[in-house]
Amino acid sequence: MRHQGSITSLSWIPSELIEGSMRLPFDAGIAHYDPPPPALLGNLEQLRVADRFRFANRLSAWIEVDRTGAITDAGYNGGGSISATTIKIGPIARRFEAISLPDIQRPMQRDPTFVAFTQTTGGRTGVAAPRRVRRKPFIQWQAPLVWTTLSLTLYADGRAESELVGASRFPRHWVYDDQGAVVHKSGLTDFKHWYRSSFGRETPWGDVESRALVTAVETALERRLSEQVMHGGKRPTIRKLEPGATLVRQGDPGTEIYLLLDGVLRVEHDGERLAEYGPGALFGERAYLEAGGRTSTVVAVTKCRVASVEGSQLDRGALLTLSKGHRREQARR
């Protein structure tokens, strides 16, 4: 009997991830940000042709199991997929083919009951980018590398487990399971570190992996409300937090709704840790809906960027639905 499985990552550039002078070509329409990938993966090649992602890593694998339940054979399928970069200057548009690096398919880790597969794919855009180097000519025109490292474990009884093991610190990485549903997301990006360091030895092709910080996937309701926060009426206020900084404190008044753009936040009630939020999480609605104080303290675990809008800008019925899942302190009683 043959058992198969897959895990796929898409790497894409949301508008909130670019900072400083690097925003200029994006905001001028020369380069473009990416809309969020679909909630269900669908056809990967169609997404590539439609320019819906920058890089994709599809790890697909199989095992053969005999009648006694022993694994007799196994192998890799799949690999990397890279989209071209389109640059527009006025009415003129030109596509630059991206440069892929060789896929790294590590030796299979075999056990009588399972086989584990690990695959790294990635590359760089075809558009050159300047960066400072220590040797002459002190400027190198080469884009940094983007990659993800995925693992997939197939068991003799048909079960499968997958994981985002490592990833470049930019851009955003979403991971889909064998049924095409989003199951993992990278929780932290660092554009400056990526732009300066993701070359040569500081990549998996140079034997250095960047461990991925993985966070929970937000709900469909949160995704819909996030669109209202970022692209609704008034522009949101964007705040940056250093690790350990407090965003809101339990008991304080407030009517803002918060959307975590990047990083990880910890939720505490009476000093007890209740949960951690990753990118895409929406919170703060209870103080607005109940016209009371904040029910929890929210603290930055990593560097974070948070968008906020007044609660009155969002659909009240949707916020009421969202709030039903945010009563964690009551569940602990």
LINRA-V37058 format. One record per residue. N is the residue number from 1. RES is the residue in one letter. PSI is psi in whole degrees, 0 to 359 (NA if undefined). NEAR is the number of other C-alpha atoms within 10 Angstrom. Layout:
N/RES/PSI/NEAR
N/RES/PSI/NEAR
//
This chain:
1/M/139/12
2/R/131/14
3/H/136/17
4/Q/158/19
5/G/167/21
6/S/160/25
7/I/139/26
8/T/135/26
9/S/143/28
10/L/133/26
11/S/129/27
12/W/165/22
13/I/100/19
14/P/157/15
15/S/329/15
16/E/355/15
17/L/342/17
18/I/135/18
19/E/160/11
20/G/214/7
21/S/340/8
22/M/346/10
23/R/337/16
24/L/308/13
25/P/331/14
26/F/311/15
27/D/335/12
28/A/355/12
29/G/5/13
30/I/313/15
31/A/174/15
32/H/146/18
33/Y/174/18
34/D/139/14
35/P/158/13
36/P/142/14
37/P/165/16
38/P/155/13
39/A/328/15
40/L/133/12
41/L/309/19
42/G/211/12
43/N/117/9
44/L/320/16
45/E/322/12
46/Q/321/10
47/L/321/16
48/R/314/17
49/V/325/12
50/A/3/10
51/D/43/18
52/R/358/21
53/F/165/25
54/R/313/23
55/F/147/28
56/A/146/26
57/N/113/25
58/R/110/23
59/L/113/27
60/S/138/20
61/A/169/22
62/W/157/20
63/I/151/21
64/E/132/16
65/V/130/20
66/D/184/12
67/R/339/7
68/T/357/6
69/G/9/14
70/A/141/15
71/I/122/22
72/T/339/13
73/D/161/13
74/A/161/20
75/G/164/14
76/Y/151/19
77/N/176/13
78/G/188/15
79/G/196/19
80/G/157/23
81/S/132/20
82/I/136/25
83/S/150/24
84/A/158/20
85/T/127/17
86/T/127/16
87/I/130/18
88/K/131/15
89/I/104/12
90/G/229/9
91/P/356/5
92/I/129/8
93/A/138/11
94/R/137/11
95/R/131/13
96/F/121/15
97/E/135/15
98/A/163/19
99/I/116/17
100/S/148/20
101/L/161/16
102/P/135/13
103/D/140/16
104/I/109/16
105/Q/105/17
106/R/156/13
107/P/137/12
108/M/138/14
109/Q/111/11
110/R/143/14
111/D/159/12
112/P/334/11
113/T/353/13
114/F/165/19
115/V/132/22
116/A/134/20
117/F/142/23
118/T/131/22
119/Q/134/23
120/T/131/26
121/T/157/28
122/G/193/30
123/G/203/21
124/R/157/21
125/T/158/23
126/G/351/18
127/V/124/17
128/A/151/13
129/A/136/13
130/P/142/14
131/R/150/15
132/R/139/12
133/V/162/11
134/R/341/8
135/R/165/8
136/K/143/8
137/P/15/8
138/F/352/10
139/I/129/13
140/Q/132/15
141/W/88/11
142/Q/132/15
143/A/148/20
144/P/166/22
145/L/146/24
146/V/139/26
147/W/163/31
148/T/151/31
149/T/121/25
150/L/149/25
151/S/148/20
152/L/127/23
153/T/123/21
154/L/131/23
155/Y/155/22
156/A/333/22
157/D/6/13
158/G/350/14
159/R/157/12
160/A/142/19
161/E/142/14
162/S/160/24
163/E/145/19
164/L/105/26
165/V/315/19
166/G/162/20
167/A/153/28
168/S/154/29
169/R/2/27
170/F/146/25
171/P/220/23
172/R/143/22
173/H/125/29
174/W/143/24
175/V/135/27
176/Y/145/23
177/D/189/21
178/D/337/17
179/Q/1/12
180/G/14/17
181/A/146/16
182/V/126/22
183/V/338/20
184/H/153/21
185/K/143/24
186/S/136/27
187/G/348/25
188/L/132/25
189/T/154/23
190/D/88/17
191/F/315/17
192/K/314/13
193/H/316/12
194/W/314/18
195/Y/329/17
196/R/336/14
197/S/345/16
198/S/68/21
199/F/152/18
200/G/243/13
201/R/338/12
202/E/32/16
203/T/169/19
204/P/334/23
205/W/347/17
206/G/16/10
207/D/24/9
208/V/121/12
209/E/146/19
210/S/111/17
211/R/134/14
212/A/136/21
213/L/112/19
214/V/136/22
215/T/167/19
216/A/154/17
217/V/133/21
218/E/165/18
219/T/166/14
220/A/325/10
221/L/317/13
222/E/321/19
223/R/319/17
224/R/316/11
225/L/329/22
226/S/322/21
227/E/321/10
228/Q/322/17
229/V/313/25
230/M/331/18
231/H/21/11
232/G/226/14
233/G/267/11
234/K/149/12
235/R/140/12
236/P/157/19
237/T/131/14
238/I/127/15
239/R/146/13
240/K/137/14
241/L/138/18
242/E/158/14
243/P/132/14
244/G/348/14
245/A/147/16
246/T/126/15
247/L/307/17
248/V/153/17
249/R/138/18
250/Q/130/16
251/G/339/13
252/D/147/13
253/P/160/15
254/G/146/19
255/T/6/21
256/E/146/20
257/I/137/23
258/Y/143/24
259/L/120/26
260/L/117/22
261/L/324/25
262/D/141/26
263/G/192/26
264/V/132/24
265/L/145/27
266/R/135/20
267/V/128/22
268/E/146/20
269/H/121/17
270/D/37/11
271/G/357/10
272/E/132/11
273/R/127/14
274/L/322/17
275/A/170/13
276/E/140/17
277/Y/144/24
278/G/181/25
279/P/137/25
280/G/347/24
281/A/139/23
282/L/135/27
283/F/172/20
284/G/2/23
285/E/336/24
286/R/320/25
287/A/324/22
288/Y/311/20
289/L/322/15
290/E/0/11
291/A/42/12
292/G/196/14
293/G/170/16
294/R/135/22
295/T/347/23
296/S/162/26
297/T/137/21
298/V/123/25
299/V/142/22
300/A/125/22
301/V/320/19
302/T/181/18
303/K/138/18
304/C/154/25
305/R/130/21
306/V/132/23
307/A/147/22
308/S/146/21
309/V/162/22
310/E/140/17
311/G/331/21
312/S/345/12
313/Q/348/14
314/L/160/18
315/D/121/11
316/R/320/14
317/G/320/9
318/A/322/13
319/L/322/22
320/L/318/14
321/T/317/11
322/L/320/19
323/S/336/17
324/K/333/10
325/G/2/8
326/H/29/16
327/R/52/14
328/R/327/16
329/E/330/15
330/Q/326/7
331/A/338/8
332/R/347/7
333/R/NA/5
//
